[in-house]
Amino acid sequence: MDARSLRGLAHPLRMRILDLLALDGPDTATGLGRRLGENTGTVSWHLRHLADHGFIEEETGRGTKRERWWKAVRAARHLDTNDFRDDPDSRGALSVYLHETVQRDFEQVTTYLAEDWDPCWRDAGTLLRRQDLRLTPRQLKSLNAELEQVVDRYRNPAPGPAGTAGEDARPVLVQLQSFPRRERDGG
């Protein structure tokens, strides 16, 4: 993702709109406005903005001239935050993007925890936390690439004295959250 795309996406409402379209499929400004508690005109403006930046596109062959259906563009996008930290023109957008991403993830977890799930789904979800790791930056990068399957390989059974894992090792917090979510129809 380049700086222009980041600035185009980094708005709380645009990020929520894109998330809904990516998770639940195509919708209209009216439908999204109702789901988000927002004015249809406002949602429509943000939809056009997302389309201008290539995040969404109109679903052709569906709707009318007054009722346009929008869908998320399925494209692999990679955001390397290091590309933007030293760019004063993008730093604010990066801050908004990261804040909204963490907020969205938090809201999704709390929604899942508040909902009544069948035991097989409730028992399949997890909120995994490991705080007893000491890693170098290289080890942390490796751990992130391998994800949850290898977390235990990097764990220290008991925290040792500083410097045991290398002078530049730091305490690292790893979290894993996987859980079901309700579909648009409530199923």
C-alpha contacts under 8 A as a table, 3 or more apart, distances in Angstrom:
res1	aa1	res2	aa2	distance
1	M	5	S	5.99
1	M	6	L	6.44
1	M	77	R	5.88
1	M	78	H	5.73
1	M	79	L	5.34
1	M	80	D	7.91
2	D	5	S	5.38
2	D	6	L	6.20
2	D	79	L	7.98
3	A	6	L	5.04
3	A	7	R	6.18
3	A	84	F	7.26
3	A	90	S	6.14
4	R	7	R	5.24
4	R	8	G	6.18
4	R	53	H	8.00
5	S	8	G	4.91
5	S	9	L	6.20
5	S	53	H	5.92
6	L	9	L	5.26
6	L	10	A	5.85
6	L	90	S	7.63
6	L	93	A	6.51
6	L	94	L	7.04
6	L	97	Y	7.76
7	R	10	A	5.26
7	R	11	H	7.97
7	R	90	S	6.84
7	R	93	A	5.30
7	R	94	L	7.81
8	G	11	H	7.56
8	G	49	H	7.00
8	G	50	L	6.80
8	G	53	H	6.24
9	L	14	R	6.14
9	L	15	M	6.26
9	L	50	L	6.78
9	L	53	H	7.88
9	L	97	Y	7.56
10	A	14	R	7.22
10	A	15	M	6.78
10	A	93	A	5.30
10	A	94	L	7.05
10	A	96	V	5.71
10	A	97	Y	4.81
11	H	14	R	5.29
11	H	15	M	6.07
11	H	93	A	7.89
11	H	96	V	6.74
11	H	97	Y	7.12
12	P	15	M	5.28
12	P	16	R	6.27
12	P	96	V	7.53
12	P	97	Y	7.87
12	P	100	E	6.17
13	L	16	R	5.05
13	L	17	I	6.10
13	L	46	H	7.58
14	R	17	I	5.04
14	R	18	L	6.12
14	R	46	H	5.92
14	R	47	L	7.38
14	R	50	L	6.98
15	M	18	L	5.19
15	M	19	D	6.06
15	M	100	E	7.50
16	R	19	D	5.05
16	R	20	L	6.23
17	I	20	L	5.25
17	I	21	L	6.28
17	I	32	L	7.11
17	I	47	L	7.71
18	L	21	L	5.14
18	L	22	A	6.02
18	L	50	L	7.91
18	L	55	F	7.47
18	L	56	I	7.46
18	L	72	A	6.53
19	D	22	A	5.11
19	D	23	L	5.98
20	L	23	L	5.15
20	L	24	D	5.64
20	L	25	G	7.25
21	L	24	D	5.45
21	L	25	G	4.79
21	L	26	P	5.62
21	L	27	D	6.86
21	L	70	W	7.64
21	L	71	K	5.75
21	L	72	A	5.44
22	A	25	G	5.80
22	A	71	K	7.39
22	A	72	A	5.34
24	D	183	E	6.68
24	D	184	R	6.05
25	G	71	K	6.21
25	G	72	A	7.34
26	P	59	E	7.45
26	P	69	W	6.17
26	P	70	W	5.25
26	P	71	K	4.39
26	P	72	A	7.29
27	D	31	G	6.02
27	D	32	L	6.45
27	D	69	W	5.25
27	D	70	W	5.57
27	D	71	K	6.88
28	T	31	G	5.09
28	T	32	L	6.06
28	T	67	E	6.61
28	T	68	R	5.78
28	T	69	W	4.65
28	T	70	W	6.09
29	A	32	L	5.12
29	A	33	G	5.79
29	A	40	T	5.57
29	A	41	G	7.68
29	A	43	V	5.64
29	A	44	S	5.27
29	A	47	L	7.50
29	A	67	E	7.85
29	A	68	R	7.46
29	A	69	W	7.66
30	T	33	G	5.04
30	T	34	R	6.18
30	T	40	T	5.25
30	T	43	V	7.93
31	G	34	R	5.22
31	G	35	R	6.29
32	L	35	R	5.05
32	L	36	L	5.96
32	L	38	E	7.93
32	L	40	T	7.82
32	L	43	V	7.19
33	G	36	L	5.14
33	G	37	G	5.60
33	G	38	E	4.58
33	G	39	N	5.70
33	G	40	T	5.14
33	G	43	V	6.01
34	R	37	G	5.19
34	R	38	E	6.52
34	R	39	N	7.97
34	R	40	T	7.92
35	R	38	E	7.87
38	E	42	T	6.99
38	E	43	V	6.75
39	N	42	T	5.31
39	N	43	V	6.35
40	T	43	V	5.08
40	T	44	S	5.98
41	G	44	S	4.99
41	G	45	W	6.23
42	T	45	W	5.20
42	T	46	H	6.42
43	V	46	H	5.14
43	V	47	L	6.07
44	S	47	L	4.98
44	S	48	R	6.33
45	W	48	R	5.30
45	W	49	H	6.37
46	H	49	H	4.89
46	H	50	L	6.17
47	L	50	L	5.10
47	L	51	A	6.16
47	L	56	I	7.63
47	L	70	W	7.82
48	R	51	A	4.96
48	R	52	D	6.10
49	H	52	D	5.08
49	H	53	H	6.55
50	L	53	H	5.27
50	L	54	G	6.36
50	L	55	F	5.35
50	L	56	I	5.86
51	A	54	G	4.97
51	A	55	F	5.71
51	A	56	I	4.80
51	A	57	E	5.49
51	A	58	E	7.94
52	D	55	F	7.81
53	H	56	I	7.95
54	G	57	E	7.07
54	G	73	V	7.15
55	F	72	A	6.14
55	F	73	V	5.49
56	I	70	W	6.61
56	I	71	K	5.49
56	I	72	A	4.28
56	I	73	V	4.87
57	E	70	W	5.66
57	E	71	K	5.60
57	E	72	A	6.46
57	E	73	V	6.35
58	E	68	R	6.85
58	E	69	W	5.77
58	E	70	W	4.45
58	E	71	K	6.24
59	E	62	R	6.20
59	E	68	R	7.65
59	E	69	W	5.42
59	E	70	W	5.37
59	E	71	K	6.08
60	T	69	W	7.82
62	R	68	R	7.40
62	R	69	W	6.45
63	G	66	R	7.86
63	G	67	E	5.29
63	G	68	R	5.41
63	G	69	W	6.07
64	T	67	E	4.84
64	T	68	R	6.09
65	K	68	R	6.41
80	D	83	D	5.69
80	D	84	F	7.74
81	T	84	F	5.55
81	T	85	R	6.37
81	T	94	L	7.38
82	N	85	R	5.41
82	N	86	D	7.66
83	D	86	D	7.41
83	D	87	D	7.79
84	F	87	D	5.14
84	F	88	P	8.00
84	F	90	S	5.79
84	F	91	R	6.03
84	F	94	L	6.96
85	R	88	P	7.65
85	R	90	S	7.53
85	R	91	R	5.67
85	R	94	L	7.69
86	D	91	R	7.18
87	D	90	S	5.44
87	D	91	R	5.91
88	P	91	R	5.22
88	P	92	G	7.54
89	D	92	G	7.16
90	S	93	A	5.27
90	S	94	L	6.12
91	R	94	L	5.08
91	R	95	S	6.20
92	G	95	S	5.09
92	G	96	V	6.33
93	A	96	V	5.14
93	A	97	Y	6.06
94	L	97	Y	5.03
94	L	98	L	6.08
95	S	98	L	5.31
95	S	99	H	6.04
96	V	99	H	5.16
96	V	100	E	6.00
97	Y	100	E	5.29
97	Y	101	T	6.09
98	L	101	T	5.08
98	L	102	V	6.26
99	H	102	V	5.35
99	H	103	Q	6.09
100	E	103	Q	4.94
100	E	104	R	5.93
101	T	104	R	5.17
101	T	105	D	6.26
102	V	105	D	5.15
102	V	106	F	6.14
103	Q	106	F	5.06
103	Q	107	E	6.15
104	R	107	E	5.13
104	R	108	Q	6.16
105	D	108	Q	5.11
105	D	109	V	6.28
106	F	109	V	5.23
106	F	110	T	6.23
107	E	110	T	5.17
107	E	111	T	5.98
108	Q	111	T	5.12
108	Q	112	Y	6.18
109	V	112	Y	5.10
109	V	113	L	6.21
109	V	177	Q	7.73
109	V	179	F	7.98
110	T	113	L	5.03
110	T	114	A	6.12
111	T	114	A	5.16
111	T	115	E	6.22
112	Y	115	E	5.34
112	Y	179	F	7.19
112	Y	180	P	7.34
112	Y	181	R	6.71
117	W	121	W	6.12
117	W	122	R	5.49
118	D	121	W	5.52
118	D	122	R	6.13
119	P	122	R	4.86
119	P	123	D	5.74
120	C	123	D	5.32
120	C	124	A	6.17
121	W	124	A	5.02
121	W	125	G	6.52
121	W	179	F	7.76
121	W	180	P	6.86
122	R	125	G	5.62
122	R	179	F	7.78
123	D	126	T	7.66
124	A	179	F	7.06
125	G	177	Q	7.54
125	G	178	S	5.40
125	G	179	F	4.23
125	G	180	P	6.92
126	T	176	L	7.35
126	T	177	Q	5.63
126	T	178	S	5.48
126	T	179	F	6.41
127	L	175	Q	7.22
127	L	176	L	5.77
127	L	177	Q	4.60
127	L	178	S	6.82
128	L	174	V	7.98
128	L	175	Q	5.50
128	L	176	L	4.85
128	L	177	Q	6.29
129	R	173	L	7.36
129	R	174	V	5.84
129	R	175	Q	4.65
129	R	176	L	6.57
130	R	133	L	7.12
130	R	155	R	7.94
130	R	173	L	5.96
130	R	174	V	5.23
130	R	175	Q	6.53
131	Q	171	P	7.41
131	Q	172	V	6.32
131	Q	173	L	4.74
131	Q	174	V	6.55
132	D	155	R	6.20
132	D	156	N	6.07
132	D	157	P	7.42
132	D	158	A	7.08
132	D	159	P	6.26
132	D	171	P	7.17
132	D	172	V	7.36
132	D	173	L	7.57
133	L	154	Y	6.63
133	L	155	R	5.04
133	L	156	N	5.77
133	L	159	P	7.67
133	L	171	P	5.69
133	L	172	V	5.37
133	L	173	L	7.04
134	R	155	R	7.67
134	R	156	N	7.31
134	R	165	A	6.45
134	R	169	A	5.66
134	R	170	R	5.24
134	R	171	P	4.58
134	R	172	V	5.87
135	L	138	R	7.81
135	L	139	Q	5.57
135	L	140	L	5.90
135	L	154	Y	7.88
135	L	165	A	6.71
135	L	169	A	4.74
135	L	170	R	5.73
135	L	171	P	6.75
135	L	172	V	6.65
136	T	139	Q	5.14
136	T	140	L	6.22
136	T	165	A	7.61
136	T	166	G	7.06
136	T	168	D	5.90
136	T	169	A	4.26
136	T	170	R	6.61
137	P	140	L	5.09
137	P	141	K	6.27
137	P	168	D	7.95
137	P	169	A	7.28
138	R	141	K	5.18
138	R	142	S	6.35
139	Q	142	S	5.05
139	Q	143	L	6.10
140	L	143	L	4.99
140	L	144	N	6.16
140	L	172	V	7.99
141	K	144	N	5.23
141	K	145	A	6.36
142	S	145	A	5.17
142	S	146	E	6.38
143	L	146	E	5.22
143	L	147	L	5.89
143	L	150	V	6.94
143	L	151	V	6.76
143	L	154	Y	7.64
144	N	147	L	5.03
146	E	149	Q	6.66
146	E	150	V	6.21
147	L	150	V	6.32
147	L	151	V	6.74
148	E	151	V	5.17
148	E	176	L	7.09
149	Q	152	D	7.64
150	V	153	R	5.29
150	V	154	Y	7.04
151	V	154	Y	5.53
151	V	155	R	6.62
152	D	155	R	5.07
156	N	159	P	6.20
156	N	160	G	7.91
160	G	164	T	6.36
161	P	164	T	5.88
162	A	165	A	7.80
162	A	167	E	7.64
163	G	166	G	4.93
163	G	167	E	4.55
163	G	168	D	7.31
163	G	169	A	6.76
164	T	167	E	7.41
165	A	169	A	5.95
166	G	169	A	5.32
182	R	185	D	7.77
182	R	186	G	5.45
182	R	187	G	5.85
183	E	186	G	5.26
183	E	187	G	5.56
184	R	187	G	7.49
